[in-house]
Amino acid sequence: MSFFNKIILIGRLVRDPEERYTLSGTPVTTFTIAVDRVPRKNAAEDAQTTDFFRVVTFGRLAEFARMYLTKGRLVLVEGEMRMRRWETQTGERRVSPEVVANVVRFMDRKPSESTEEIEEKLEIPEEDFSDETFSEDEPPF
């Protein structure tokens, strides 16, 4: 008997990833993505529904997620859906779904810096060329 458990999601990070380590020292990074659900045919135009998925990464992929993923980035996540079972401090049993990712890919370009931020980093002074006079016959260099 064969089993198949694969999920592919495209969504935006709700917040920056959180990093922790297992007892053996393996990095684990978790983050949540918001995925818009396809609206039904009879639904109102403004009735868009969003689902939130908790994503868990391990090892090198966890290090990648910690270093490069930030709130608002559009990502593709591929992995397995798992049910995490845990117990509260009061002894109540809980189950929560999570995606254990084996692939995380950027779906947007790296956020570009504004011209002002680049000038600040390069410390480009603003120059006033209003007093300069150039002859129309000569190039200004």
C-alpha positions in Angstrom: 0.0 0.0 0.0 1.4 3.4 -1.0 1.0 6.7 0.8 1.5 10.2 -0.6 1.9 13.3 1.6 3.0 16.4 -0.3 2.0 20.1 0.0 3.0 23.0 -2.1 2.1 26.5 -1.0 2.8 30.0 -2.2 2.4 32.8 0.3 3.9 35.7 2.2 5.7 35.5 5.5 3.6 37.0 8.4 6.7 37.7 10.5 10.4 37.1 10.6 11.4 33.4 11.1 12.2 32.2 14.6 15.2 30.0 15.2 16.0 27.4 17.9 18.1 24.3 18.2 17.3 20.6 19.0 19.1 18.9 21.9 21.6 17.5 19.4 22.4 21.0 18.0 20.4 20.8 14.7 19.0 24.2 13.7 15.2 24.5 13.5 13.5 27.5 12.0 9.8 28.2 12.1 7.7 30.8 10.2 4.1 31.4 9.2 2.9 32.1 5.7 -0.4 33.7 4.7 -2.0 32.0 1.6 -5.0 33.6 -0.1 -7.7 31.1 -0.8 -9.4 31.1 -4.3 -12.8 32.8 -3.9 -15.9 30.9 -4.7 -17.9 31.8 -7.7 -20.9 33.0 -5.7 -18.8 34.9 -3.1 -18.8 38.7 -2.8 -15.9 40.5 -4.3 -14.4 41.5 -1.0 -14.9 38.1 0.6 -11.3 37.0 0.3 -10.2 34.3 2.7 -6.6 33.8 3.9 -5.2 30.7 5.5 -2.2 30.7 7.7 0.3 27.8 7.7 3.1 27.2 10.2 6.2 26.0 8.4 9.1 24.2 10.0 12.6 23.8 8.5 15.6 21.8 9.7 19.4 21.8 9.1 20.8 23.8 6.3 17.3 24.8 5.1 16.7 26.3 8.6 19.9 28.3 8.4 18.9 29.6 4.9 15.4 30.6 6.2 16.9 32.4 9.2 19.4 34.3 7.1 17.3 35.3 4.1 13.6 35.2 4.8 11.9 38.3 6.2 8.4 39.4 6.9 6.4 40.1 3.7 8.6 38.0 1.3 6.7 35.9 -1.2 7.9 32.2 -1.0 7.1 28.8 -2.4 7.1 26.1 0.3 7.2 22.4 -0.6 7.0 19.7 2.0 4.8 17.3 4.1 1.8 18.1 6.2 2.2 16.8 9.7 0.1 16.9 12.8 2.1 18.0 15.9 0.7 16.5 19.1 1.5 18.2 22.4 0.2 18.7 25.9 -0.5 22.0 27.7 0.7 22.7 31.2 -2.7 21.8 32.5 -2.5 18.3 30.8 -4.9 19.1 27.9 -3.9 17.4 24.7 -3.7 19.5 21.6 -3.0 18.9 17.9 -1.8 21.5 15.4 -1.0 21.1 11.7 2.3 22.2 10.4 4.3 21.9 7.1 7.7 20.3 7.4 9.4 21.9 4.4 12.1 20.3 2.3 12.1 23.2 -0.3 11.8 26.9 0.2 12.1 29.2 -2.8 11.8 33.0 -3.3 9.0 34.0 -5.6 9.8 37.7 -5.6 12.9 39.8 -6.2 15.1 40.9 -3.4 13.6 44.1 -1.9 15.3 47.0 -3.5 16.8 49.8 -1.5 15.6 53.4 -2.1 17.9 55.9 -3.7 18.2 57.7 -0.4 19.3 54.6 1.5 22.0 53.9 -1.2 23.2 57.5 -1.0 23.4 57.2 2.8 25.5 54.1 2.5 27.8 55.6 -0.1 27.8 59.0 1.6 27.3 60.8 -1.6 27.3 64.6 -0.9 24.6 66.7 -2.5 26.2 69.2 -4.8 24.7 72.5 -6.0 25.4 73.1 -9.6 23.2 76.2 -9.9 26.1 78.6 -10.1 27.8 76.6 -12.9 27.5 78.1 -16.4 28.0 76.1 -19.5 28.3 77.2 -23.0 25.8 75.6 -25.4 28.7 75.1 -27.8 30.9 73.2 -25.3 30.0 69.9 -23.5 29.7 70.3 -19.8 32.7 68.1 -19.0 
